[in-house]
Amino acid sequence: MHVDTVFLTCPLIFAALWRGVQAVSPVPSVPDRVQALAGSCVVIPCSFTPLAPRPFRGRKERVDVRLRFRGGGHFFPLRSTAFNSEDRDQVSRDFQGRTSLFGRIADGDCSVKIERIRQDDPQVFEIALKTGDDLLWGKPSSFNLDVIESPEAPVISGMLSATEGQLVTLNCSVSYHCPSRPPALQWRWERGAQMNNTEPEEVQIIRLEPQRLTLLASLSFTVSHQVKPRLRCEVSYPGAKTLATSKDLHVTFPPKDVKVQVQTLTVQEGGSALLVCSCKADPPASEYRWSYSQHGHTVHLHQRTHTVRVFNVTRDMRVRCSAQNLIGRGESRPTPLNIQYKPLILRLSSTCVLEDLGLLCSCSVDSNPKPAVTWSVNGTVPPHDYNLSVTSEPNMLTATLRGHMDKPQRVICFAVNALGNDSLVLLQGEEEAAILLWLILPAVAICLAVPLLSLLVYCCRKRAGKRVLSRRPAVYPGGLGIYQDRMPLYINCTEVTHIYTNGSYQLVYQNCTPLFVHTKQVFD
């Protein structure tokens, strides 16, 4: 009976002692899963609450860390040691020189670092702690190790949509697992490099999660509309492996580069033209306004569309359009319509000079489209040794003819385009000049004689009129009973061809000035 009691009591005592030993060592806290990059290192985050000093010892006790992994088969699992701070000789051959204590035990950090992670490393690990001179390890905490072959790409965050002129700050971040071998992070412009961008800020290391470190790089710049910006953030891992992430920046801006475009192929003076208001804008322009200046006056059109047709166009017409979106408004410059018309040779600026047997002729043509200018010398094409040159300005072309000429010959300038032609005689020949002189002299003589003759006739008629008005009254026999009106009556003598009388009145002519007289004589 005594022997049975002993056998029953011993296991109970041993179990109590086992619980007491385990209760002394703290239990570590680790994440359920830890990610690691093949070829790099990883830190297994581990923490615990340091125990208070034991009575009569006065100082904290030593805490050892052990990392074990499960090996063997599924039915006969074996536990091997990957790290042991108490006895490094117990470490498995596969992990010798690869593991070390990373944390500071005095601060409650029991993190363990594993170098040169391999794809075939065990997946399940456990960490246990042992305090002071305890014989047994405390309760372990297990976790899974996930080994990945490809590193993470960087992440771009921040304001990816902005208005022109706004200061924008973008962040590029990437998480990593090996503190001793961090990756390199940098910004690059793929398109639309901003002239006033600031230098990237110094890369920061932050801890967003207990078991993961994060690199953060910031870039600030003022956005512009000229080129749609595209940025790339690159991360270079140890081993010459580089990953990148690119982002487009959406820039909103008011209408820019507002222009009036003529859609009608040929615009002739007095005709009509279809116009389009084009611009760059984000968001697109929603309203348009049109106006034009003509003959010194400005006319505002009521249309609000991006196309409009104007009528009765002239060369001096200038059209302007404006476009508006949610950001602002933009306006075009006054735009001519490129009116087309037939050539017109300018008489005042087109000349021919013959001096010292040298001929110099200039023919200025106002035309749109540009004309073809040809010359005629003495009724045929210019001699081969004549020099022909052309200078051109908008809607103006000047052709020059140089050569040797012994005597004056007829020189004509011809200009032609698709709408018509014009010509001008710039120099007359000797025979033509003589004929022209004989034609001009009689014309000048006639022009001078006509005013002189007109003046002479006018003076003669004026004197004759004065003599008629100042003549003495006619004397008639008193017995006839004839009397004269006080004032003579003037009529057109050429219209009177007969003398009419009714026995009471008789029309008597004297110097084409009719006088009415009265007589009692009756003619048979």
C-alpha positions in Angstrom: 0.0 0.0 0.0 2.8 2.4 0.8 4.5 1.6 -2.5 1.4 2.5 -4.4 1.1 5.8 -2.6 4.6 6.7 -3.5 4.0 5.9 -7.2 0.9 8.0 -7.2 2.5 10.9 -5.4 5.7 11.3 -7.4 4.0 12.2 -10.8 1.9 14.8 -9.1 5.0 16.3 -7.5 6.9 16.3 -10.8 3.9 17.9 -12.6 3.8 20.6 -10.0 7.5 21.3 -10.3 7.2 21.4 -14.1 4.4 24.0 -14.0 6.5 26.0 -11.6 9.5 26.0 -13.9 7.4 27.0 -16.9 5.6 29.7 -15.0 8.8 31.4 -14.3 10.0 32.0 -17.9 8.1 34.6 -19.9 6.1 33.7 -23.1 7.4 35.5 -26.2 5.0 37.3 -28.6 5.6 36.7 -32.3 3.4 37.3 -35.4 1.6 34.3 -37.0 3.4 34.7 -40.3 6.7 36.3 -41.3 7.6 37.1 -44.9 11.2 36.8 -46.2 12.9 37.3 -49.5 15.1 34.5 -50.8 18.7 35.5 -50.8 18.2 38.3 -48.3 17.9 38.3 -44.5 14.9 38.5 -42.2 14.3 39.6 -38.7 11.8 37.5 -36.7 10.0 40.1 -34.5 9.8 38.9 -30.9 8.9 40.7 -27.7 8.2 39.8 -24.1 7.4 41.5 -20.8 10.6 41.5 -18.6 10.1 39.8 -15.2 10.6 41.7 -12.0 13.8 40.9 -10.2 13.5 37.9 -7.9 13.8 38.6 -4.1 17.2 38.6 -2.6 18.9 38.9 -6.0 18.6 42.6 -6.6 19.0 42.5 -10.4 17.3 41.2 -13.5 18.0 37.7 -14.5 19.4 36.6 -17.7 17.0 35.6 -20.4 18.0 33.2 -23.2 16.3 32.7 -26.6 15.9 29.6 -28.6 14.6 29.3 -32.1 13.7 25.8 -33.3 12.1 24.5 -36.4 10.2 21.4 -37.3 11.8 18.8 -39.5 11.4 15.2 -40.4 8.2 13.7 -41.8 4.6 14.4 -41.2 4.1 11.5 -38.9 7.4 11.7 -37.1 8.2 15.4 -36.8 11.5 16.4 -35.3 12.5 19.7 -33.7 16.0 21.0 -34.5 17.6 24.2 -33.2 18.2 27.1 -35.5 19.4 29.4 -32.7 20.2 29.1 -29.0 21.8 32.0 -27.1 22.6 29.7 -24.2 24.5 27.0 -26.2 25.5 27.8 -29.8 26.8 24.2 -30.2 23.2 23.0 -30.3 22.5 24.9 -33.6 21.7 22.7 -36.6 24.3 22.5 -39.3 21.9 24.1 -41.8 21.7 27.3 -39.7 25.2 27.6 -38.3 26.5 31.1 -39.1 23.1 32.2 -40.3 21.3 33.1 -37.1 21.9 35.8 -34.4 20.2 37.7 -31.7 18.9 41.0 -33.2 16.9 42.4 -30.3 17.9 43.9 -27.0 16.9 41.5 -24.2 17.0 44.1 -21.5 14.3 46.0 -23.4 12.1 43.0 -23.8 13.1 42.5 -27.5 13.9 38.9 -28.3 14.0 39.3 -32.1 16.2 36.8 -34.1 17.8 37.5 -37.4 18.2 34.8 -40.1 20.7 35.5 -43.0 20.7 34.1 -46.5 17.2 32.9 -46.7 16.7 29.9 -48.9 13.6 28.7 -50.7 14.0 25.3 -49.0 14.2 26.6 -45.5 11.6 25.2 -43.0 8.2 26.8 -42.9 7.3 26.4 -39.2 9.4 27.8 -36.4 8.9 28.3 -32.7 10.6 30.6 -30.2 11.0 29.9 -26.5 12.6 31.8 -23.6 14.4 30.6 -20.4 15.1 32.8 -17.4 18.2 32.6 -15.2 19.3 29.2 -14.0 16.0 27.6 -14.9 16.5 24.1 -16.2 13.6 24.1 -18.6 12.5 26.4 -21.4 9.3 28.3 -21.2 6.2 27.9 -23.3 7.1 28.4 -27.0 5.3 30.6 -29.6 5.2 29.3 -33.2 5.0 31.1 -36.5 5.1 30.4 -40.3 8.0 31.7 -42.5 6.9 32.5 -46.0 9.8 32.7 -48.4 9.2 34.7 -51.6 11.4 34.8 -54.7 10.5 38.2 -56.1 10.8 41.4 -54.0 8.0 43.9 -53.7 7.5 46.8 -56.1 7.5 50.3 -54.8 4.2 52.1 -54.1 3.5 55.7 -55.3 1.0 57.7 -53.2 -0.1 61.3 -52.9 -2.0 63.8 -55.0 -2.1 62.3 -58.5 -4.5 65.0 -59.8 -3.7 68.7 -59.5 -4.4 72.1 -61.1 -1.7 73.9 -63.1 0.5 76.0 -60.8 -0.2 73.8 -57.7 2.6 72.5 -55.5 2.4 68.7 -55.4 4.2 66.2 -53.2 4.4 62.5 -54.1 5.6 59.7 -51.9 7.3 56.5 -52.9 7.5 53.7 -50.4 8.6 50.1 -50.3 8.7 47.5 -47.4 11.7 45.3 -46.8 12.7 42.6 -44.3 16.5 42.8 -43.9 17.6 45.9 -41.9 21.2 45.3 -42.6 20.7 45.3 -46.4 18.1 47.9 -47.2 17.2 48.5 -50.9 17.9 51.8 -52.7 15.0 54.1 -53.6 15.0 56.9 -56.2 12.6 59.0 -58.4 12.9 59.4 -62.2 10.9 61.5 -64.7 9.7 59.4 -67.6 7.9 62.4 -69.3 7.4 66.1 -68.7 10.2 66.8 -66.3 9.3 69.9 -64.4 11.8 72.8 -64.5 11.1 73.9 -60.9 10.9 70.6 -59.2 12.8 70.3 -55.9 15.4 67.7 -55.2 14.0 64.5 -53.7 14.0 64.5 -49.9 16.3 62.2 -48.0 15.0 58.7 -47.9 13.4 57.9 -44.5 13.1 54.6 -42.7 9.8 54.1 -40.9 8.2 51.1 -39.2 4.6 50.8 -40.2 4.3 47.3 -38.9 6.2 45.6 -36.0 7.8 43.1 -38.2 8.4 45.2 -41.4 10.5 48.2 -42.2 9.5 50.8 -44.9 11.6 53.1 -47.0 10.0 56.4 -47.9 11.1 59.0 -50.5 9.2 62.2 -51.2 9.3 64.5 -54.3 7.8 68.0 -54.5 7.2 70.1 -57.7 4.9 72.6 -59.3 2.8 71.1 -62.1 2.6 72.5 -65.6 0.2 71.8 -68.5 2.7 71.6 -71.2 3.5 67.9 -71.1 1.5 65.3 -69.2 3.8 64.3 -66.4 4.8 60.7 -65.8 7.0 59.7 -62.9 8.7 56.4 -62.1 9.9 55.2 -58.7 12.7 52.6 -58.8 13.8 50.3 -56.0 17.1 48.4 -56.3 17.6 45.4 -54.1 20.9 43.8 -53.2 21.8 41.4 -56.0 21.2 44.0 -58.8 17.5 43.3 -58.9 15.5 46.5 -59.8 11.7 47.0 -59.7 9.8 50.2 -60.7 6.3 51.7 -60.5 5.1 54.5 -62.8 2.2 56.9 -62.4 0.7 59.5 -64.6 -0.1 62.9 -63.0 -3.5 64.3 -64.2 -3.1 68.1 -64.5 -6.2 70.3 -65.0 -5.7 73.7 -66.6 -7.7 76.5 -68.3 -7.8 76.7 -72.1 -4.3 77.2 -73.6 -3.0 77.8 -77.2 -6.4 79.1 -78.3 -6.4 79.5 -82.1 -8.8 80.4 -84.9 -8.6 77.8 -87.7 -10.1 78.3 -91.2 -11.8 75.2 -92.4 -12.8 76.6 -95.8 -10.2 75.7 -98.4 -10.5 78.8 -100.4 -11.8 82.1 -98.9 -12.4 84.8 -101.5 -13.1 88.4 -100.8 -16.8 88.9 -100.2 -17.5 85.2 -99.6 -18.0 83.2 -96.5 -15.6 81.2 -94.3 -16.2 78.3 -91.8 -14.1 78.8 -88.6 -13.1 76.5 -85.8 -11.9 77.6 -82.3 -9.3 75.1 -81.2 -7.5 74.9 -77.8 -5.9 72.6 -75.2 -7.9 72.3 -72.1 -8.5 69.9 -69.2 -11.4 69.5 -68.7 -12.5 70.3 -72.2 -13.8 73.7 -73.1 -17.6 74.0 -72.6 -18.3 77.5 -74.0 -16.9 79.6 -76.9 -17.3 83.2 -77.8 -16.6 84.9 -81.2 -15.9 88.4 -82.4 -14.3 90.1 -85.4 -13.1 93.5 -86.4 -13.8 94.9 -89.8 -13.4 98.5 -91.2 -12.5 99.7 -87.8 -15.6 98.2 -86.0 -15.9 95.2 -83.7 -18.8 92.8 -84.0 -19.7 90.2 -81.3 -21.4 87.1 -82.6 -24.2 85.4 -80.6 -23.0 81.8 -81.4 -21.5 79.9 -78.4 -20.3 76.9 -80.4 -16.7 76.0 -81.3 -17.6 76.4 -85.1 -19.0 79.5 -86.8 -19.5 80.8 -90.3 -18.8 84.4 -91.2 -20.0 86.2 -94.3 -18.9 89.0 -96.5 -15.3 88.6 -95.5 -12.7 91.2 -96.4 -8.9 91.5 -96.3 -8.9 93.6 -93.2 -11.2 91.3 -91.2 -9.6 89.9 -88.0 -11.4 87.2 -86.0 -10.9 86.4 -82.4 -12.4 83.5 -80.3 -12.3 82.6 -76.6 -12.8 79.3 -74.8 -13.9 78.6 -71.2 -13.9 75.5 -69.0 -14.4 74.9 -65.3 -10.8 76.1 -64.5 -10.8 79.4 -66.5 -10.8 81.1 -69.9 -8.4 81.6 -72.7 -8.5 83.9 -75.8 -6.9 83.8 -79.2 -5.0 86.5 -81.0 -6.8 88.5 -83.8 -6.5 86.2 -86.7 -6.6 87.1 -90.4 -8.6 84.8 -92.7 -6.1 84.4 -95.5 -8.4 86.0 -98.1 -7.5 85.0 -101.6 -7.7 87.5 -104.5 -6.3 88.0 -108.0 -2.9 89.7 -108.5 -2.7 93.5 -108.5 0.5 95.1 -109.7 1.2 98.2 -107.6 1.8 101.1 -110.0 3.6 103.4 -107.6 6.2 100.8 -106.5 6.8 99.2 -109.9 9.4 100.9 -112.0 11.9 100.5 -114.8 15.1 102.5 -114.9 17.5 102.6 -118.0 20.8 104.2 -117.1 24.2 103.7 -118.7 22.9 100.9 -120.9 21.9 99.1 -117.7 18.2 98.1 -117.2 16.7 97.7 -113.7 13.0 96.9 -113.4 11.0 96.2 -110.3 7.5 94.8 -110.3 5.6 94.7 -106.9 2.5 92.4 -106.9 -0.2 92.3 -104.2 -1.6 88.8 -104.4 -2.9 85.8 -102.5 -2.1 83.1 -103.4 1.4 84.0 -104.5 1.5 84.8 -108.2 3.8 83.7 -111.0 5.6 86.7 -112.4 6.9 86.7 -116.0 8.6 89.4 -118.1 8.3 90.5 -121.7 11.1 92.5 -123.3 10.4 93.9 -126.8 7.5 91.5 -127.2 9.4 88.3 -126.3 11.1 86.6 -123.3 14.0 88.4 -121.7 17.5 87.5 -123.1 19.3 84.7 -121.5 21.9 87.0 -119.9 19.2 88.9 -118.0 19.1 88.2 -114.2 15.7 87.4 -112.7 15.1 87.4 -108.9 12.1 87.4 -106.6 11.6 88.4 -102.9 8.5 87.5 -101.0 6.6 88.8 -98.0 3.1 87.8 -96.8 0.7 88.7 -99.7 3.4 90.7 -101.4 5.9 89.6 -104.1 8.5 91.7 -105.7 10.2 90.6 -109.0 13.4 92.2 -110.3 14.7 92.2 -113.8 18.4 93.2 -114.6 20.2 93.3 -117.9 21.9 95.2 -120.7 19.8 97.4 -123.0 21.2 99.6 -125.8 18.1 101.6 -126.4 14.6 101.8 -124.7 12.5 98.8 -125.5 9.0 97.9 -124.4 9.1 96.0 -121.0 6.0 94.4 -119.5 5.4 92.7 -116.2 2.8 89.9 -116.0 1.4 88.4 -112.8 -1.0 85.5 -112.6 -2.6 83.2 -110.0 -5.6 80.9 -109.9 -8.0 83.8 -109.5 -6.9 86.1 -112.3 -4.0 88.1 -113.7 -2.7 91.6 -114.2 0.0 93.3 -116.4 1.7 96.6 -116.5 3.9 98.3 -119.1 7.0 99.5 -117.2 9.0 100.9 -120.1 8.1 102.1 -123.6 10.2 101.6 -126.8 11.6 104.6 -128.8 9.0 104.4 -131.6 6.2 104.0 -129.1 7.5 106.9 -127.1 7.5 109.2 -130.3 4.0 108.1 -131.2 2.9 108.6 -127.7 4.5 112.1 -127.7 2.5 113.1 -130.9 -0.7 111.8 -129.3 -0.1 113.6 -126.1 0.8 117.0 -127.6 -2.5 117.5 -129.5 -4.4 116.3 -126.5 -2.7 118.9 -124.3 -3.3 121.6 -126.9 -7.0 120.8 -127.1 -7.3 120.7 -123.3 -5.8 124.1 -123.2 -7.8 125.6 -126.1 -11.2 124.5 -124.9 -11.2 126.5 -121.6 -9.8 129.5 -123.5 -12.5 129.4 -126.1 -15.2 128.9 -123.5 -14.0 131.9 -121.6 -13.9 134.1 -124.8 -17.5 133.1 -125.7 -18.7 133.8 -122.2 -17.2 137.3 -122.2 -18.7 138.2 -125.7 -22.2 137.1 -124.7 -22.0 139.0 -121.5 -21.2 142.3 -123.4 -23.9 141.7 -125.9 -26.5 141.3 -123.2 -25.5 144.6 -121.6 -26.0 146.5 -124.9 -29.5 145.1 -125.3 -30.6 146.1 -121.9 -29.2 149.6 -122.2 -30.7 150.5 -125.7 -33.1 153.5 -126.0 -36.8 152.8 -126.2 -38.3 152.5 -129.7 -40.4 155.5 -131.0 -43.6 154.6 -132.8 -46.1 157.0 -134.5 -48.6 158.2 -132.1 -51.5 157.8 -134.4 -51.1 154.1 -134.6 -51.8 153.6 -130.9 -48.7 151.4 -130.4 -47.2 151.0 -126.9 -44.3 149.0 -125.5 -44.3 146.9 -122.4 -42.0 148.1 -119.6 -39.8 145.1 -119.5 -38.8 143.0 -122.6 -39.8 139.3 -122.6 -36.9 137.0 -123.6 -37.7 133.7 -125.3 -35.7 131.2 -127.4 -35.8 132.8 -130.8 -34.9 129.5 -132.5 -38.2 128.0 -131.4 -40.3 130.7 -133.0 -40.9 130.1 -136.7 -44.1 132.1 -137.4 -45.7 135.3 -136.4 -49.1 134.8 -134.9 -51.7 137.6 -134.6 -55.4 137.7 -133.7 -55.8 141.3 -134.9 -55.1 142.7 -131.5 -51.5 141.6 -130.7 -48.5 141.4 -132.9 -45.1 139.8 -132.0 -42.2 142.0 -133.2 -38.6 140.7 -133.0 -35.6 142.9 -132.5 -32.1 141.5 -131.9 -33.7 138.2 -130.8 -35.4 140.0 -128.0 -39.2 139.9 -128.4 -41.3 142.8 -127.5 -45.1 142.7 -127.1 -46.8 145.7 -128.8 -50.5 146.6 -129.1 -52.1 148.0 -132.2 -55.6 148.7 -133.4 -54.7 147.9 -137.0 -56.2 144.7 -138.4 -54.3 142.8 -141.1 -56.1 141.1 -143.9 
